[in-house]
Amino acid sequence: MEIIKRDYIQSTGLNTDDLALAGAVFDTDMQTVVCPACSTRFAPTSPKCPECGLQFG
């Protein structure tokens, strides 16, 4: 189970202890959006998070 847990965290960028932002929606009409992987707030001017590189869309 530990191997599966590590693989999940590595492949999704989400910590299983903090899934609060896992359902976040990338909305280009908003002034800022929150990355569900790293919680970085940024303007939706590009389809990826500037901090961790998570791709949206």
Backbone as CSV, one residue per row, in Angstrom:
resi,resn,N_x,N_y,N_z,CA_x,CA_y,CA_z,C_x,C_y,C_z
1,MET,0.826,-1.194,0.000,0.000,0.000,0.000,0.869,1.257,0.000
2,GLU,1.998,1.214,0.664,2.880,2.376,0.709,3.398,2.731,-0.690
3,ILE,3.706,1.730,-1.487,4.177,1.963,-2.854,3.069,2.606,-3.686
4,ILE,1.855,2.121,-3.535,0.722,2.691,-4.267,0.487,4.135,-3.833
5,LYS,0.579,4.402,-2.541,0.391,5.753,-2.025,1.451,6.695,-2.592
6,ARG,2.716,6.285,-2.596,3.788,7.121,-3.141,3.585,7.364,-4.633
7,ASP,3.160,6.326,-5.353,2.919,6.463,-6.791,1.772,7.442,-7.047
8,TYR,0.723,7.364,-6.255,-0.420,8.267,-6.393,0.029,9.714,-6.198
9,ILE,0.769,9.970,-5.143,1.230,11.330,-4.857,2.153,11.819,-5.968
10,GLN,3.042,10.964,-6.436,3.974,11.345,-7.495,3.251,11.603,-8.815
11,SER,2.284,10.766,-9.164,1.629,10.891,-10.466,0.565,11.982,-10.504
12,THR,-0.047,12.309,-9.374,-1.087,13.327,-9.367,-0.620,14.655,-8.814
13,GLY,0.441,14.647,-8.026,0.890,15.870,-7.378,0.026,16.239,-6.189
14,LEU,-0.893,15.365,-5.819,-1.782,15.631,-4.692,-1.374,14.813,-3.482
15,ASN,-1.321,15.441,-2.340,-1.060,14.740,-1.106,-2.389,14.164,-0.626
16,THR,-2.434,12.891,-0.309,-3.700,12.259,0.081,-4.258,12.851,1.368
17,ASP,-3.438,13.546,2.147,-3.915,14.160,3.381,-4.619,15.490,3.129
18,ASP,-4.401,16.081,1.978,-4.988,17.380,1.678,-5.561,17.381,0.265
19,LEU,-6.783,16.933,0.137,-7.457,16.912,-1.162,-8.473,18.033,-1.287
20,ALA,-8.334,19.080,-0.462,-9.307,20.170,-0.437,-9.460,20.844,-1.794
21,LEU,-8.391,20.903,-2.577,-8.457,21.586,-3.864,-8.536,20.627,-5.043
22,ALA,-8.727,19.357,-4.795,-8.729,18.363,-5.862,-9.842,18.597,-6.877
23,GLY,-10.939,19.195,-6.459,-12.049,19.446,-7.362,-12.046,20.837,-7.952
24,ALA,-10.958,21.559,-7.811,-10.897,22.925,-8.324,-11.108,22.946,-9.833
25,VAL,-11.754,23.981,-10.293,-12.048,24.132,-11.712,-11.236,25.300,-12.254
26,PHE,-10.604,25.095,-13.393,-9.823,26.158,-14.042,-10.802,27.002,-14.839
27,ASP,-11.100,28.194,-14.344,-12.089,29.074,-14.963,-11.381,30.308,-15.521
28,THR,-11.311,30.412,-16.833,-10.600,31.524,-17.466,-11.297,32.868,-17.273
29,ASP,-12.533,32.864,-16.781,-13.250,34.110,-16.529,-12.921,34.707,-15.165
30,MET,-12.221,33.960,-14.331,-11.845,34.439,-13.001,-10.571,35.277,-13.093
31,GLN,-10.369,36.179,-12.112,-9.137,36.967,-12.076,-7.967,36.116,-11.611
32,THR,-8.215,35.227,-10.651,-7.186,34.297,-10.190,-7.788,32.915,-10.040
33,VAL,-6.965,31.911,-10.216,-7.371,30.522,-10.018,-6.379,29.881,-9.051
34,VAL,-6.757,28.730,-8.486,-5.898,28.022,-7.544,-5.551,26.656,-8.132
35,CYS,-4.270,26.350,-8.177,-3.828,25.053,-8.677,-4.196,23.976,-7.664
36,PRO,-4.886,22.916,-8.079,-5.265,21.861,-7.144,-4.083,21.013,-6.692
37,ALA,-2.969,21.078,-7.389,-1.803,20.277,-7.018,-0.924,20.967,-5.992
38,CYS,-0.678,22.280,-6.162,0.280,22.952,-5.272,-0.300,24.158,-4.545
39,SER,-1.564,24.471,-4.776,-2.278,25.576,-4.115,-1.786,26.963,-4.508
40,THR,-1.029,27.068,-5.584,-0.563,28.369,-6.051,-1.713,29.131,-6.680
41,ARG,-1.823,30.405,-6.341,-2.830,31.274,-6.955,-2.153,32.018,-8.096
42,PHE,-2.836,32.078,-9.244,-2.271,32.752,-10.409,-3.377,33.172,-11.356
43,ALA,-3.054,34.114,-12.238,-4.007,34.548,-13.261,-4.079,33.470,-14.340
44,PRO,-5.269,33.154,-14.809,-5.421,32.082,-15.806,-5.033,32.526,-17.217
45,THR,-3.833,33.078,-17.361,-3.381,33.544,-18.671,-2.710,32.450,-19.478
46,SER,-2.353,31.343,-18.849,-1.793,30.205,-19.579,-2.460,28.935,-19.079
47,PRO,-2.443,27.865,-19.880,-3.133,26.634,-19.503,-2.334,25.731,-18.564
48,LYS,-1.317,26.295,-17.849,-0.583,25.475,-16.874,-0.195,26.320,-15.679
49,CYS,0.005,25.663,-14.564,0.392,26.333,-13.329,1.841,26.817,-13.467
50,PRO,2.106,28.090,-13.144,3.471,28.588,-13.267,4.418,28.019,-12.209
51,GLU,3.872,27.473,-11.143,4.707,26.931,-10.066,5.083,25.470,-10.294
52,CYS,4.077,24.616,-10.506,4.360,23.167,-10.602,4.219,22.618,-12.025
53,GLY,3.630,23.413,-12.944,3.513,22.968,-14.327,2.308,22.109,-14.640
54,LEU,1.379,21.942,-13.683,0.175,21.146,-13.938,-0.586,21.738,-15.114
55,GLN,-0.931,20.916,-16.078,-1.631,21.349,-17.294,-3.145,21.363,-17.079
56,PHE,-3.808,22.399,-17.583,-5.254,22.504,-17.529,-5.777,22.548,-18.956
57,GLY,-6.904,21.881,-19.169,-7.549,21.948,-20.464,-6.956,21.089,-21.443
